[in-house]
Amino acid sequence: MRTPNLQVAMVFPVVSEENILLDFFQAHLALSCILISVTAIAIAWFIRDSFKVEDFDQKHVFITGCDSGFGNLVARQLDQNGFHVIAACLTEKGESELKAAASPRLKTVLFNVTDSPSIESAVEFVRAEVGERGLWGLINNAGRSTPIGPTEWMQLEDFKKVLDVNLIGLIDVTLKFLPLLKKAQGRVVNVASILGRLALNGGGYCLSKYGVEAFSDSLRRDMQHFGVKVSIIEPGFFKTGVTRLDLIEADLQRLWNRLPEEVKHSYGPKFFDEYVKAQDFSMGLLCSSDISKVTSCMQHALTARHPRTRYSPGWDAKLIWIPLSYLPAFIADFTVAVLLPVPKDDRKSHANQVGVANT
């Protein structure tokens, strides 16, 4: 005589979780293969990404823009990890403060990326330090943001101020250090920006960062034959000297004050204050104080056996700006338009009104 439990089991057979998964994979063979392949690739990439080079204490790294911000922090971090760091500072104050915060192994030089004799002097200093080993790493970090603002507010000299530091200076430094980098089969790490993917404002900053992207791509392809690897850092918005609101707003005021009255009138009396408020709101919302997210990428580019071509530190870079850069231009235009005020003399609105009136 069958027991009730056995009868239930015969009518309703027990289905294990393993059987459910097996039935799913059998019924969706193509999807299963894709999921397994993606998982395997992700694991392999993670393992490959984690391999490190050796002998940090035998490697020299030259870093520009070490007075503060990214350059200052990464110089101290690499010094702590045993690298021979040569930190380039623009001011004696920045130089002395960095020396006080680092080990005696770290060396500093006074350095101006817009001054070719200053660059040549630094190259000779580094050559004497590295000897036959060559230079393992060059981090082109020095940069400036201002003047930024509406394009019509700019003069040619305003573009040159930024381009000379962020692009021309970076190229000059890289070209002069290339022989030492080729000798060590080393690394070049160029600091660009998400604004090298998506132009959010006028002035030379976005232009310079687009240029850094292009220069780095061509340099990477040329130098791969010599064992030199080139990486690009594309940070989102972080709290550094480049994003100091007091400096940006003071420079915007300078630009506004020198505009002809006719141009000022076309924007309207409230536009300047509204533009500054929009800058304050955007920076307050987006800027991260954790600049170690950026310096971690710099360190990985120098220490990984297989450094990445591009790094995009910051939640806003990953979730907003990089995806937006791949979308149609009208979507990016709309996003920027939402963030910024509208001039009083908005011809687009007038044209729409005329079109409606004529229908």
C-alpha positions in Angstrom: 0.0 0.0 0.0 1.4 3.4 -1.0 1.9 6.0 1.6 0.3 9.4 1.0 3.7 11.1 0.7 4.8 8.8 -2.1 1.5 9.3 -3.9 2.0 13.1 -3.8 5.6 12.7 -5.0 4.4 10.6 -7.9 1.8 13.2 -8.9 4.0 16.2 -8.2 7.6 15.2 -8.9 10.2 17.2 -6.9 12.1 19.6 -9.1 15.5 20.7 -7.8 17.2 24.1 -8.5 19.8 22.3 -10.5 17.2 20.8 -12.8 15.6 24.2 -13.3 18.9 25.7 -14.3 19.7 22.8 -16.6 16.4 23.1 -18.3 16.9 26.8 -18.8 20.3 26.4 -20.3 19.1 23.7 -22.6 16.1 25.7 -23.8 18.2 28.9 -24.3 21.5 27.4 -25.6 22.5 30.5 -27.6 21.9 32.9 -24.7 23.7 30.5 -22.4 26.8 30.5 -24.6 26.8 34.3 -24.7 26.5 34.6 -20.9 29.3 32.1 -20.4 31.5 33.8 -22.9 30.9 37.3 -21.4 31.6 36.0 -17.9 34.8 34.3 -19.1 36.0 37.4 -20.9 35.3 39.6 -17.8 37.2 37.2 -15.5 40.1 37.0 -18.0 40.2 40.8 -18.3 40.2 41.3 -14.5 43.1 38.8 -14.1 45.1 40.4 -16.9 44.4 43.9 -15.5 45.8 42.9 -12.1 49.3 41.9 -13.3 51.9 44.3 -12.1 55.5 45.2 -13.2 58.3 44.6 -10.7 61.2 46.5 -9.2 59.4 49.8 -8.4 62.6 50.9 -6.6 64.5 50.8 -9.9 62.1 53.0 -11.8 62.0 56.8 -12.2 58.9 58.8 -12.9 58.7 62.5 -13.9 55.4 64.3 -13.0 54.4 67.8 -14.0 52.0 70.1 -12.1 52.9 68.9 -8.6 52.2 72.0 -6.6 48.8 70.7 -5.7 45.9 68.5 -6.8 46.4 65.3 -8.8 50.1 65.8 -9.3 50.9 66.5 -5.7 49.0 63.4 -4.5 50.3 61.0 -7.1 53.9 62.1 -6.4 53.5 61.3 -2.7 51.8 58.0 -3.4 54.4 56.8 -5.9 57.1 57.9 -3.5 55.5 55.8 -0.8 55.5 52.8 -3.2 59.2 53.0 -3.7 59.5 54.8 -7.1 62.1 57.5 -7.7 59.9 60.5 -8.2 61.0 63.7 -9.9 58.3 66.2 -9.2 58.0 69.4 -11.3 56.5 72.4 -9.5 55.7 75.8 -10.8 56.4 77.6 -7.5 59.1 77.4 -4.8 56.2 77.2 -2.2 54.8 74.1 -3.9 58.3 72.6 -4.2 59.1 73.1 -0.5 55.7 71.8 0.7 56.0 68.7 -1.3 59.5 68.0 -0.1 58.3 68.3 3.4 55.6 65.7 2.9 57.7 63.1 1.0 60.7 60.9 1.6 64.3 62.1 0.9 64.1 59.9 -2.2 61.7 62.3 -4.0 63.4 65.1 -5.9 61.8 68.3 -7.2 62.5 70.8 -10.0 61.1 74.3 -10.7 59.4 73.9 -14.0 57.2 75.8 -16.5 55.7 73.8 -19.3 55.4 76.9 -21.5 59.1 77.6 -21.3 61.3 75.5 -23.5 64.6 76.3 -21.7 62.9 75.2 -18.5 61.9 71.9 -20.1 65.4 71.3 -21.5 66.9 72.0 -18.1 64.6 69.4 -16.5 65.5 66.8 -19.2 69.2 67.2 -18.4 68.4 66.8 -14.7 66.4 63.7 -15.3 69.0 62.2 -17.6 71.6 62.6 -14.9 69.3 60.9 -12.4 68.1 57.9 -14.5 71.4 57.0 -16.2 71.3 54.1 -18.6 68.0 52.8 -17.1 66.1 55.6 -18.8 62.8 57.1 -17.7 60.1 54.7 -16.8 57.1 57.1 -16.5 56.1 60.6 -17.6 52.8 62.0 -16.2 51.7 65.1 -18.0 49.5 66.6 -15.4 50.1 70.3 -15.5 47.1 72.3 -16.7 44.8 75.3 -16.3 41.2 75.9 -17.0 40.6 79.7 -17.2 39.6 81.5 -19.3 36.4 79.6 -19.8 32.9 80.9 -20.6 30.8 81.7 -23.7 32.9 81.6 -26.8 31.8 85.2 -27.9 33.4 86.5 -24.7 36.8 85.3 -25.7 39.7 86.9 -27.5 42.4 84.9 -29.4 44.8 85.5 -26.5 42.4 83.8 -24.1 42.6 80.6 -26.2 46.4 80.8 -26.4 46.8 81.0 -22.6 45.2 77.6 -22.1 46.4 75.9 -25.2 50.1 76.8 -24.4 49.9 75.0 -21.1 47.4 72.2 -21.7 48.4 71.1 -25.2 51.5 72.8 -26.7 53.4 72.5 -23.4 52.4 68.9 -23.0 53.6 68.1 -26.5 56.9 69.9 -26.0 57.5 68.0 -22.7 56.7 64.6 -24.2 58.8 65.1 -27.3 61.8 66.1 -25.3 61.5 63.2 -22.9 60.8 60.5 -25.5 64.4 59.4 -25.9 64.7 58.6 -22.2 61.2 56.9 -22.3 62.2 54.7 -25.3 65.4 53.7 -23.5 63.3 52.3 -20.6 60.4 51.1 -22.7 58.4 53.2 -20.3 55.0 54.8 -20.0 53.4 58.1 -20.9 50.3 59.1 -18.9 48.5 62.2 -20.3 45.8 63.9 -18.3 42.9 64.9 -20.6 39.3 65.3 -19.4 35.8 64.2 -20.2 35.7 67.7 -21.8 38.0 66.2 -24.4 35.0 64.0 -25.3 32.2 66.5 -24.9 32.6 70.3 -25.2 30.5 71.8 -22.4 31.8 75.4 -22.6 33.8 77.9 -24.6 37.4 78.9 -24.2 40.6 76.9 -24.7 40.1 74.2 -22.2 37.9 71.8 -24.2 40.0 72.5 -27.3 43.1 71.6 -25.5 41.7 68.4 -24.1 40.4 67.3 -27.5 44.0 67.9 -28.7 45.5 65.8 -25.9 43.2 63.0 -26.9 44.3 63.1 -30.5 48.0 63.6 -29.7 47.9 60.6 -27.3 46.2 58.3 -29.8 48.8 59.1 -32.5 51.7 58.9 -30.0 50.4 55.5 -28.7 50.3 54.0 -32.2 53.8 55.4 -33.1 55.5 54.3 -29.9 54.1 50.8 -29.7 56.9 49.7 -32.0 59.4 50.8 -29.3 57.7 49.3 -26.3 56.4 52.6 -24.9 52.8 52.5 -23.7 50.6 55.6 -23.7 47.5 56.0 -21.5 44.9 58.8 -21.3 43.2 59.9 -18.0 39.8 61.4 -18.6 38.6 62.6 -15.2 35.1 63.8 -14.5 34.7 66.9 -12.2 36.9 66.9 -9.1 37.7 69.6 -6.6 41.2 70.9 -7.6 42.7 74.2 -8.5 41.3 73.8 -12.0 37.7 73.8 -10.7 38.1 76.5 -8.0 34.9 78.5 -8.3 36.4 81.8 -7.0 39.0 81.8 -9.7 36.6 80.9 -12.4 34.0 83.5 -11.3 36.7 86.2 -11.1 37.8 85.5 -14.6 34.2 85.4 -15.9 33.8 88.8 -14.4 36.9 90.0 -16.2 35.6 88.7 -19.5 32.1 90.3 -18.9 33.5 93.7 -17.9 35.5 94.1 -21.2 32.6 93.2 -23.5 31.2 95.9 -25.7 27.9 97.3 -24.5 26.2 96.0 -27.6 27.3 92.4 -26.8 26.3 92.8 -23.1 22.9 94.0 -24.2 22.3 91.0 -26.4 22.8 88.7 -23.3 20.7 90.9 -21.0 21.5 92.3 -17.5 20.6 89.1 -15.7 22.6 86.7 -17.8 26.0 87.0 -16.0 24.5 86.4 -12.5 22.5 83.4 -13.9 25.5 82.0 -15.6 27.6 82.2 -12.4 24.7 80.5 -10.5 24.6 77.7 -13.1 28.3 77.2 -12.7 28.0 77.1 -8.9 25.1 74.6 -9.1 26.8 72.3 -11.6 30.2 72.3 -9.8 28.5 71.8 -6.4 26.5 68.8 -7.7 29.2 67.1 -9.8 32.6 67.9 -8.2 34.1 65.0 -6.1 36.6 65.7 -3.3 38.1 62.2 -3.6 40.9 62.9 -6.0 42.5 59.5 -5.2 40.1 58.1 -7.8 42.2 59.9 -10.4 45.6 59.2 -8.9 44.7 55.5 -8.6 44.3 55.4 -12.4 47.6 57.2 -12.9 49.3 54.6 -10.7 47.7 51.7 -12.5 48.9 53.1 -15.8 52.5 53.1 -14.5 52.4 49.8 -12.5 50.2 47.5 -14.6 51.8 45.1 -16.9 49.0 45.8 -19.4 47.9 49.4 -18.8 44.6 50.6 -20.2 44.4 53.0 -23.1 41.8 55.2 -21.4 40.8 55.7 -17.7 37.6 57.6 -16.8 37.6 58.2 -13.1 34.5 59.7 -11.5 30.9 58.7 -11.4 29.8 61.5 -13.6 32.4 60.6 -16.3 31.2 56.9 -16.4 27.4 57.5 -16.0 26.8 60.9 -17.7 29.5 62.4 -19.9 31.1 59.4 -21.6 27.7 57.8 -22.6 26.4 61.3 -23.6 29.4 61.7 -25.9 28.3 58.7 -27.9 24.7 59.9 -28.4 23.5 62.1 -31.3 24.7 65.7 -31.0 21.2 67.1 -30.5 20.9 65.2 -27.2 24.1 66.7 -25.9 23.1 70.2 -27.1 19.8 69.8 -25.3 21.5 68.7 -22.1 23.9 71.7 -22.1 21.0 74.0 -22.9 19.2 72.8 -19.8 22.2 73.5 -17.6 22.9 77.1 -18.8 20.8 80.3 -18.9 19.3 81.7 -22.2 20.5 85.1 -23.5 17.9 87.8 -23.7 18.3 88.2 -27.4 17.4 84.6 -28.2 17.1 84.6 -32.0 16.0 81.0 -32.0 12.9 81.8 -30.0 12.2 84.9 -32.1 12.5 82.7 -35.3 10.0 80.2 -33.8 7.6 83.0 -32.9 7.8 84.5 -36.4 7.2 81.1 -37.9 4.1 80.7 -35.8 2.8 84.2 -36.7 3.2 83.5 -40.4 1.2 80.3 -40.4 
